[in-house]
Amino acid sequence: MIDNFFILDFSYDVVENKPVIYIWAIDKNNDRVVLLEKKFRPYFYVLVDENANIEEIKKEILKLSKSYSPITKVEEVQDKKYFGSPVKVLRIETVIPAYVRVYRDEVTKINGVKNVLEADIRFYMRYAIDNDLKPFYWIEAEIEEAKENNFRVKKVYELKKINRIYEDKMPELKMMAFDIEVYNKYGSPNPRRDPIIIIGVWTKEGGKQFLADKYDDIKAIRDFINFVQTYDPDIIVGYNVNNFDWPYLLERANIRGLKLDVGRRINGEPSQGVYGHYSVTGRLNVDIYGFAQSIQEVKVKTLENVADYLGVLPKEKRSLIEWYDIPKYWDDEKKRDILLKYNMDDAKSAYLLGEVFVPFGIELTKISGLPLDQLSMASVGYRVEWLLMREAFKYNELIPNKEEREYESYEGGLVISPLPGIHEEVTVLDFSSMYPSIMIKYNIGPDTLIKGDCDDCWVSPAGYKFRKEPPGLYKNVLQKLVKERKEVKELMEKTTDEYERRVLDARQRALKIMANAFYGYMGWLGARWYSKEGAEAVTSWGRAIISEAAKMAKEKGFIVVYGDTDSIFVKGKGDVNSLINEISTKFGLEIKIDKVYKRVFFTENKKRYAGLTEDGKIDIVGFEAVRGDWCDLAKQVQINVIELILKTGKVDDAVKYVKSVIFDLRRYNFKIEDLIIWKSIDKNLDEYDVTAPHVVAAKKAAKAGYLISKGVKIGYVIVKGAGKISDRAEPYFMVKEKNKIDVEYYVDKQIIPVAMRILEGFGIKESSLKTGGVDILSFFKK
């Protein structure tokens, strides 16, 4: 029988001492199904010395065979390459995936064996790579209906053969979001002690809540399990659920004698996998928190902050409760509705953020092949690596092992010193994807690096040589990404269907991000295809190009006011289009107008500027407003100072504004939450010798019964009193009265410093902000 299936995910198990791969899918009738692949077997490669006796090594390997998982095949494989060079290699096959690691360690000790490769690739991903299968693609397959069905699916099939893989319209995927609230009266939640009082879920049909019977959460957990089984979502989203909700639910269910049976395999519970994600069998558990890490503008990445920033649920339209107040709202019948709304708003926010991030994540999965639940938590480096692993297989390139490496520094991109002050009508010329373009043009990669003499090589300004032909792994893959993105953008221009346009836009953005990540991956110490030489070569060519482009701009009558890595900022009355054509022709790289600033100002420091674009948008780069651990009021002051200068050009207006903020602070006209300073706890509290303010605040919180663990952010305020500032740092939730706040600390150490980062460049003295106060009569003058 032949049918078509849309792939969602992969998993595997060992059944009766044989591995079975599960392909979770949707058929053409929109039914959820699972395909069983029973023929595929685990294997790995052995790299042998060029002069070694292959037959002797084969015999030694076969002697290692164990009855539970015998070595079923040892064969020499032709045409394999390792870092671009032909090698002599053996392929070793066994039965049980876990035994690959056992045999790897033993085979390494055999004389004549140089290395063991590809023994650390997860079994189901090995199968997906070898068969070029990726989630969210369709397959046409020859199948046979299976009798077994201990799954929550419509049909179970045994997979006989895959005829073709193709792309077609996706079926509608059912998505569900959830969020839990815990009754933690004695500090941070402890699943052995504190019950789950509310589990909120949100779907496209709306919200639903499962409540504890006062403090007994058995019914709430059981109702949640039943809902998931009945609603049968393909995707479950949540915010920080891998770090909190799932492990808490699992332990709490276990304590209450329940099995958190929410997957599509009956009696299967979520389990923690790679990258810290929890796997829900047959469903995609997507933690939106992983995607939110890329939003640099949001420093404290709470659910409400991210939802507010992206506009899916603004703070003013939702209920907000401090986590430590949850028990009070639960115990008070009059306030409980507020808590219920707070939980529902969290579940709804997670769902709406899922609608923002999941389509983009799907496209990244279709490129990298990394399943969506893992992809949401994996770093950009791992996403690139899985793509490279798939492509390496196609080019007969063996996949290198992961290695421990010591940190190595190298020179980065060129930064042309800025011309301080305000500039009008500045054009930013940006090289499109400069580093990927350099990598393609000069065939850069660890497999193309030549360390000896070379007659036909590209030689970088840093002195490294790369062969011109044949193309290396990086060049081959990058060319594919660039070519596909161009094709996708062309399709975008032609389509009139809004849904298709959104899908294509997500696709082209995903392709761009993946391509731009290759340079960073190559210089990442954890990369399998790491190359310090390659990374240095890329930046050296980049510096040379930017330097020469700036020189060409000056020769055409422009003033270069700034330059950074892959862009130059120019002003003047020259012909910009003519300059673009000359630069593009000379270097064979695309350069375009990225934006035009109506007004922009620079300090004397590199990588620190702010500009007002022609459409009224303000860009802020390098100031505390978009980086650093400053309180919200300080950040807002700096943003407002920047806006006043850019929009009016009047520095005096900015000075008056800063004075008015100081005046309000001294009158206690502020919100305590605007003065909170957030800082990460990077190690266990008992490991800290220093008495930094955030450490002192964290220790005070811990002493008061709040569990403060490594990796969390602590929010603190500075209060009045004697002694060092550190000693006066208090957890924000332990300070209720405004008059306890040390206002002068915030004036001297927060407001004035961030304002002066901008104003000192215009000759403003710190004393002019501190003295004179504000003329009260000026408030009445219009």
Helices and strands as residue ranges (DSSP letters): E 2-15, E 18-27, E 32-37, E 43-48, H 54-62, E 73-77, E 81-82, E 85-86, E 89-93, H 99-107, E 113-117, H 123-130, E 138-145, E 155-166, E 175-182, E 196-203, E 206-211, H 218-231, E 235-238, H 245-255, E 271-272, G 274-276, E 278-279, E 284-287, H 288-292, H 303-309, G 315-317, G 323-325, H 326-331, H 336-368, H 372-375, H 380-394, E 415-416, E 421-431, H 434-441, E 449-450, E 457-459, E 465-467, H 473-494, H 498-522, H 532-555, E 559-564, E 567-571, H 576-587, E 591-602, E 609-613, E 618-621, G 624-626, H 632-648, H 651-666, G 672-675, E 677-680, G 685-687, H 693-703, E 713-718, G 726-728, E 729-731, G 732-734, G 738-740, H 743-746, I 747-751, H 752-759, G 760-762, H 766-770, G 776-780
